Amino acid sequence: MKVYRPEIDGLRAISVIAVILYHAGFTVAGHTLLPGGYIGVDVFFVISGFLISQILLTEIEATGRIDFLKFYARRARRILPALFAVIFATIPLAYYFLLPLELTDYANSIGSSLLFGSNIYFYFTAALYGEPNTLLKPFLHTWSLSVEEQFYIGFPVLLLIVRRYLKSKFLPYVLLVAALSFVLCIVTVRHDPQQAFYSPLTRAWELLAGTLLAYHEVRRGRTRPRPLLAAAGLILVLGSLIFFGKDTVHPGRLTLIPVIGTCLVLAFAGQQNAAGRLLASRPAALTGLVSYSLYLWHYPVFAFWRLTSLNFDNGDKLLAIVVTVLVAVVSFVVIEKPFRHTRRSRALWITLSSSVVTIAAAVLSAITMAGFPHRLDEVYSPLAQANEARLESTFLGLNDNIQAGKPIVFIIGDSHARNWSIALKNYIDADQYQIVAISYLNCLVEIKNDIVRAPSRASIYDKYCIPFEKYINDKSLLSRTKAIFLTSLRPFEYTVNPFRFELLSWMKSHSDDARIFVFGNYFQLDESHSCLGLMFQRKSDASICLREATYPPANQPLEQLPFFPSDLAFTYVDIVKLHCDYDKEKCLTSSRGVPFITDWNHLTAEFLTTLIGDILEKRTADLRGDGLLDFLVPPHARQSERTASSQPNAGRTSSASP
């Protein structure tokens, strides 16, 4: 007979509270509260491995078989009703608040969670867990449920095979698989941390740690509670939550600490010792009972709160937690508990089946209709969207037909290079210079033996990295390069791609003494909001994005920024100062119906074209002094050239000029 152990629910309570506080991201005096709260999921894995293995091993010891139908029915009762409730509750919110691409991603994440594969989906969509943009994905947290579900699917089958055919070798085989999983985790986290994070193969050892403990208890009975070992285990878990952080390699060797700590608590905590009594206390045990509902609801609540709040501060975070607790308790009482213990099996399966069909229909509709883009028409006209998309699609063709012998202007950068290149090509003196535009977006750039290597982080970025490596190593292009334009996100601050100024120095050393221009950024939002999202949610134009912009500060001391290249000669082009001198009342917010940004930081191609033209027209003297007009032609001058070229004998007059 199974004996209820309230201390396990207390351990669940610690885990879920840690995860919720971590995802809330409370800040106190500039420091994040509980930076290692993500370890709560690892504690959950060990507990799940222990409890599920205990159930299966007990059954197989007693009967020699596993009732798969009963086992999976029990799992379905436990997992699906509450999960479906969260999905149904968030569908209308998603339709009302999420942009088309976000809604499509949301639909895909729901579909993958129904198929027990959301961890795989989030890995292949490059969702970097813990980054600000992932906090806006309402179902990112289901990755851990999918890992557990994959364990539930595979482990019983393997258990039965080993029990029937390799009965005496169960323990060594489980130890071997756990060891292989741990080694794979250590190796994988070095070259692909996201795969190590999401993969069931690199997480299996945590679940199997619980399996080993369950095997010991089923075969030999529960170990006598030991106060010191139970306390040590609790200290290891709590210490991991407090002292682990963003820079901790995880999962990895250090993940052994909370895993071992959890095993010690499960093995040795009981009513006879202080650690067990603390965990079994009524508040802790009750919280543990509701832990699944708390975990399911907290992430969507936080995500939609962040989406709709311009300042998700500590007060908002506290309110979001209160709402999460209230909704989770109602969900537990009204949905999770009744469905889990109902005897009306037929009604249960009809309800679950109809829910699956309804959710699948909603998911397929959202994906098929590309997120229902017509919802944006009120704030961003289809014509403007189409024109901007057409402009942006021209980037990869900018380097076609490079003319031999012509002086070169290189435009280089990260994801910002695309639209900057498209806009700048309209003003670079094409009669004198050939444009070469390249992006190192998600390229692993390294300069070695006077050669630049730039393999892509994933195959979807080959379209940028292959041309980048080709043109950057073309010495014939570099030798006739007269100017290099760097277009990067926060060039002196952005911690990704720190090689950018080393790369510029290397390019300059191979050029005909090229001049370097570093372009500053226009106004940006914080990473938790997109301009189009604000416009859509508040039915406003892009002026709301300019009002809420948090970057850049006026008169920022560039020399004090972490990546300022003091040993590199360059000209900084402060586009905000040149355009409107940081006076938001005078700054443009859109061009031909296209907002200045649609996400939180990338300027649109249409807007950039207008912005650069405006600066060239109004600040000609300043730009001439900086030398930029040696390469760019103001719109009025270009128009004069076009007018002159259309006149009779224009070609003869031009050729006679000195």
N, C-alpha and C positions, 0 to 999 in steps of 0.2 A: 504494500500500500504506500502510495506516495505521501511523504510528510511535507507539509508546507513550511518553508524556511523564510521567515520575514526579512532576515538579514540580506537575502538575495535581492528582495525588492528595495531594501535600503541602498544596496550597491547600485541598482538601476537608477534610483533617485539621484545619487551623486553624478552618475553618468549623464542623465538627461539634463540636469541643472547645469552641468559644465558645458554641454553642447549649446544649450540655449543662451547662456551668458557669452559664450564665444561668438556665436552668430549675432548676438545683439551688439557686441563691440563697445561696451561701456568704456569711456575714457575718464580717468581721474588724474588730474595734474599732468595731463599730456601722456599718460601711460595707459595702455589697454588692460582692462581687467581680465584676468584669467586667460592669458595668451595661449595656454596649452589645452584649452577646453576641448579641442578637437579629439583629444585622447579618449573622451567619453565614448566615442564610437568603437574604439578598440576594446574597451571594457565590455561594451555590448556584445561584440563578437565572441569574446571568451565565454560570457554568460550563455549566449545562444548555443555555442558549441557544446557546453557542459550540459545544459538542460535537454537539448534535442538528442544528444548522444545517450544521455541517461535513460530517456524514454525508449529509444530504439534498442539499446543494449539490454535493458530490463525485459522488453518484449521478446527479444530473440533468445535470451537465456531461458525464459519461461516456456516458450512455444517452439523454438527452433525456426521461426519464420517471422516475417514482417507483414502486417496487414497494411499494404500500401494505400488502399482506398481509405481506410480509417485514418491513417497518418496524414495524408494530403487533405482529407476533408477537415481534419482538426486544424491544420495550418491555414486552410482557406477561411474557416470561421474566425480564426485569430487575426488574420491580416487584412482580408478583403473588405469587409463591411466598413470599417473606419476609413480605409484608404479611399473607397468609392465615395464616402460622404465628403471627404476633403476635395476630391475631384469635382463633384457636383457643385459644391459651394464656391469653388474658384472659377468655374467656367464663365459665369456672367461677369465676374470681375476682370478676367483675362480679356474678354471681348471688349469691355468698356475701356480698359486702361492700357492694354498692350498694343504696340505698333505691329503692323503686319508681319515683319520678320520675327519679332518677339513672340507673337501669337503662334506662328508656325513652329518655332522652337518649343514653345510651351506644349503644343499639340504633340509634337514628336516625343517630348519627354514623358508625357502621359502614356502615349502608345508604347514606348519602350518599357515603362514601368509595369504596364499590364502584361508585357511579354517577359518580365523579369530580366530586363537587359538595360536598365537605364545607366548603370555604371559603364557599360560598353558605349552607349550613345554619347554620354558626356565626355568620355575619353576621345572619341573620334571627332567630336565637335570642338575639341580644344578648350573645354571649360576648365580653366585653371582654378581649382578649388581654393577658396580663401581670398581670391582677388575681388575687388569691388564690383566688377560687372556680374560675377556669379551670384552675388547677394540678391540680384534682381530676377533670378531664375526660380520661380516658385516651387519647382519640383526637383531641384538639384539634390536635395537631401535624400531622395529615394535611391540614390546610388548604393547606399549601405543596405537598404532593404533588398535590392537586387543581388548583392553579394551573398546575403544570408539565404535568399530564395534559391540561388544557384547551388548553395551548399545543401539545402533541403532536398533538391532534386537529385543531385549526384551522390551524396553521402550514403543514403539508405541502400542504394543499389550496390555500391562498393562494399558496404558493411555486410550485406547478405552474402556476396560472393566470397569475401574473405572468411566470414564465419563458417560457411559450408565447406569450402575447399582448402582453406589455410587456417583452420581453427586455432591451432597451437601457435601460429605466428602472427596473430592479430596485432599484438603490441609492437613487435619489431617493424611490421609493415606501416603502422600508423606513425611510429617514430621516424621511419625513413621518409615517408611522404611529407611530414611536418618539417623535417630537416631540409629536404629538397626545396620546399616552398620558401623556407626562411633564406636559404642561400640564393634562390632566384630573386627574392625581394631585395637582398643586399646588392646583388649584381645589377638588377634592373633600375634601382633608384639612382644609380650613378649616371646613367645615360638617358633615362626617360622617367623622371620622377612621377609624371602623371600616370604612366602605365602602372608603375609600382603602387600608386595610390588607389587606382580604380580596379585593377585586375583581381579576379577571384584566386588566381594562381599565386599571387604574391601576398594574399590575405589569408589563404587557407590555413597557414600555420597558427594563426591566432585562434581560429575556430577549433582546430585540432588540439590546441593546448587544453581547451575545455573538454575535448573528447578523451584525452589521456586521463584527466582527472576523473571523469565520469566512469571510465573503464575500471579504474582502481576502486572506486566506491561500489560499483555493481559487483565486482568479483570478491572484494575483501571487506565490504562494509565501510561506513563512514569513519574517517580518521577521528581520533579523540581531539576535541577542541583544545587549542593551545594558545593562550593569551598573547604571548610574545610574537609568535609567527603571524597571528591574525592582525595584531597591531602593526607589525612590520609591513604586512601586505597593504593595509589601509594607508600607511605613510607613503609607500611607493606609489600608490595610485594618486593620492592627493598631491604629492610632490611633483609628479609628472604634469598634473593639471596646472600647477603654479609655475614651475620652472621651465617647462618646454615652451617654445615660441615659434615664431614664423621661420626663423633660421634653423630650427632643428630639422635634421634630415629624417623625414618620416614618410612612410614606414621604413624602419631601418634597425640598426643594432640597438639604439636607445629605446625602441618600442618594446624591447624585451622587458624593460623596467615595469611599465604598467601591466603588461601581460602576466608577468610573474607575480606582481602584486595582487592582481585579480584572482589568480589561482590560489594564492595563499589565503586570501579572504574566503573564497569558496570552500577551501579545504578545512580551515581551522577556526573560522568565526562561528560563534554560537551564543546561546543565551547565557552560557557560563562565563563569558569573558566580556570585557568592556567594549571591545570593537564590535562584537556581535550585538550587544545590547544597544549600542548607539545606532547601528544600522537597522536594528529591528524596532526602534522606537516608532510610535504610532505615526508621527508626521512623515518620517522617512519611508516607512512601509507603504503608507497611503499614496505618497508621491510616486513610489515605484510601481504601484498597481496601475497608475494612470500614465506611466512613462511612455507607453506606445502612442497614446493619443496626443500627449504633449509633444512628442517628437514629430508626429505627422503634421500637426497644426502650426507649430512655431515658425517653420521656414516660409510657408505661404503668407502668414500674417506679417512677418517681417518684410518679405519681398514687396508686397502690395503697399505696406506702410511707407517703405522707402521710396517707392515709385510715386506716391502721391504727396509726400512731404518734402518740402524744399530744404528742410533742416532737420534731419533725423537725429536729434540731440538726445542726451541722457533722459530727459523727461519723456520724449516720444518712445524711447526704448523701454522705459519702465511701463508706460501705458500699454505698449504692444505686448509685453510679457503678461500683464494683467488680463488683457483680452485673450491671449493664448490659453492661460490657465482656465478662464471661465468657459471658453469654447471647448477645451479638451475635457473638462469635467462633464459638461453636458454630453459631449460625444461618447465618453466612457459609459455614462449612466444610461443614455438613451439608445446607443447603437452598439458599441463594442461589447459590453457585458451581456445584454440580452441575446444578441446574435451568437455569441460564443457559447451560451448555455442553453439555447433553445432546443426543444425536442421536435419542433415542427420542421423536419428536414426538407420535406417537399417544398414548403413555402420559402425556406431559406434558399434553396437552389434555384427556384424560380426568380426570386428577388435578385440573386447574384448574377444569374444568366441575363436577365433583362437589363441589369445595370451595365454589364459588359457590352451588350449590343448597343445600348444608348450612348455610352462613352465612346465606343469605337466609331459610331456614326458621326459624333461631334468631332472626333479627331480627324477622321478622313475628310470631313467637310472643310475644316480649317486648313488642312494641308492642300487639298485639291484647289481650294479657292485662294491659295497663297496668302492666307491671313486676312482675307477680306479687305483689300487695299482701298476700296471705295470709302471706307470710314475716314480716310485722310483728306478726301476731296475738299472739305470745308476749310482746311488750314493750309493745304499744299496741293495746288491744282494738278490734275493729271498731265496737262500740257507742260507745266514747269517740271514735274517729275520726269517726264519723258525726255525733255531737252537736257536736263542735268545728266540723266543716265546715258544719253547719247554722247555727251561731252566726255564723261568719265571713261567710256569704253574706248576712247581713241588713244589712251596712254601707251598701250603696248605696241602701237604702230608708229610712234613718234620717231623711232630710229631707222625707219625704212629709207633706203636710198641715200645713205651717207656718201657725200661727195669727197673724192680723194683730193688731198692737198688743201682743203678749205680749213681755216682756223676754227677751233672747236670751243663751244661753251658747254661745259658739263653741268647738268642739274642732277644732284645726287641727294639721297635721303631715305628715310624710312617710309611708312605708309603715307606721310605727307607729300612725298615726292610726286605722287600721281597727279593730284589736282594742281599743285604748284607748276609742274611741268606743262600741263595743258594750258594753264593761264599765261605763263611766261613766254611760251612760244609765239603768242600774239604780239609780243613787244620786242623780242630779240631781233636785232638787225639781221634778217635772213640773207640780205645781199652780201654781208661780210662774214657771217658766222654760220656754222652748222651746229645744230642742237643735238646733244646726246643725253638722253634722260634715262636714268637707271634708279632702281630702288633695291635696297638690301632688306626689304621686309621679310622677317623671319628667316634670314640667311645667317649661317654660322660663319661669320667672316673672320679670317685669320691671314695675316701677312707673314709669309715664311719663304726664305730664299728668294726674295724679291718677286714673289708671286702671291697674288691674292686668291685664296680659296674661299668659296662661299656656298657650301652645300646647304640645301634647304632643311628646315626643321621637319617639314612634312611635304609630301609630293604636291599638295595643292599650291605650294609656294614656288614650285619650280619655274613657273612662268615669270617670276621676278628674279630668282637667284641665278638661273642659267644665263639670261642676258646680262645680268650684273657682272658675273664672273667673266663673261666673254669680252665685254667692252672695257671693263676696268683694267684688264691685262693686255689690251691692245696698245702696244707702245707707240704705234704710228699715230693713234688718236691722242694719246697723252702728250706726245712730243709737240703737237701743234695746238695744245689747249691753252687758251688765253684767259679763261675765267672758269671758276668752279663755284656754283651756287649750292649751298647746303640748306636743305629744307627739312627740318626735323622737329619732332615734338620737343618743346622746351630744351633747346640744344645744349644748354649749360647745366641742366638739372636732371634730365631723363636718365634713369639708371640702366635701361636696356640699351644695347648697342653702344657701349662706352668706347668702342674702337673708332668712332666717327672722326675725331680730330687726328688720330694717328693715321687714318686712311687719307685724310686731306693732305697731311704732310707728305705722305708717300706719293700721292698723285702730283703734288707740286714739284717734288724732287725729280720727277720724270717729264715735267712739262717745260714749256718755253717761258718759265717764270710767271706762271699763271697767277692771277689775282683771285683771292678767295673772298666770297661774300656769304655771310651767315644771316639768314632771314629769321627775324623774330616771329613769334606767334601772335595771332589776333586773340580776341576775347574767347575764353573757354569756361565751361561749367565744371563742377566737380565730377568725379568719375561715376557718381551714383545717378546722374541724370543725363538724359539726352535732350537736345533742343527740340527735336520733333516730338518727343514724348511730352514735354511741357506744353508745346503748342496744341497737341492733340487732346491732352487731358483738360486743359483750361480753355480750349477753343479760342486761341489767341494767335497773333502773328509772332514773328521772331523777336520782336522787341522785348518779350518776356525773358528770352534767353540772354539778351544783353543786360537786362536789369539784374538777373541772377548770376551773371558771370563772376567768377571768383579769381580769375587769372587773366592777364598778368597785372601785378601791382605797378603803379606808376613809379618811375625813377628807381627801378630795381638795380642795386649795385651788382652789375654782372661779374665784376672781378672776384666777388666773394662767393660766387656759386661754385659747386663742387667740381664741375667739369670744364671750367673756364680755361682755355688753352693759352696760358701766358707766354708760351714760347712759339706761338704761331702768329704770323702777320695776317690779319684779316680785317674786313670791314663789316661792322654789324649794322643791319638794316632794321631799324625799329619801326615796323609798319603801323603800329597803333599811334605812335607819336607823330609820324609823318602824316597820317591820315586825319586824325582828329584830336591829337594831343591828349589822349586819355579822357576826354570829355564825352561821356556816353550820350549826352544829348545831341552831339554832333556826328556820332559814328553811324555808319550805314549798318542796317540789319538784314537787308535782302537785296536781290537783284533780279528783276524780271520774274518775280514770284518765287524765287529760290532763296530760302533762308541762308544766312551766312554759315551756319553749321546745321547738320541734322543729328549728329551724335553729340559727344561732349567736347570734341576738340578739332575735328578735321574740317577745314574750310571747304566749302563746295566750289567746284570748278567755275561755275557761272559767276558766283560772288567774287571769287578771287580775280577773275578777269576784269570785272568792274573796279574792284579795289585797287589793283595795280595800275590800271589806267587812270584812276582818280589821283593817285599819288604822283604818277609821272606828269600829269597835267599841272597839278597845284604846287608841287615841290621840286620843280625842275632845277632850280639853283642849288638846292641842298644835294640833290642826287648827282649833279654835275661835279660838285666839290668832292663827293665821295668816290667819283669815278664810275658810278653805275651807268651813267648815260653813254659811256664808251661802248656799252653792249645793248642797252635798251633804248627803244625809240618811243617818245611820247606819242599818244594818239593823234594829236593835231599835226605833228610832223609827218607821221605815217600817212595821214589823210592828204597832206600837201603833196607827198611823193606820188600817191595814187592819182591825184588830180593832174599833176604835171605829166605823169606817164601816159595819161589819156589824151593829152594835147598833140596836135600835129607837130612832127619833127622832134618830139620829146626825146626819142632815142639819140638823135644827133647831138642835141644840147647836152644831154647827160654824158655822152662819151667825150665831149670836148672839155669837160670840167677837169680841173687839176686833181 
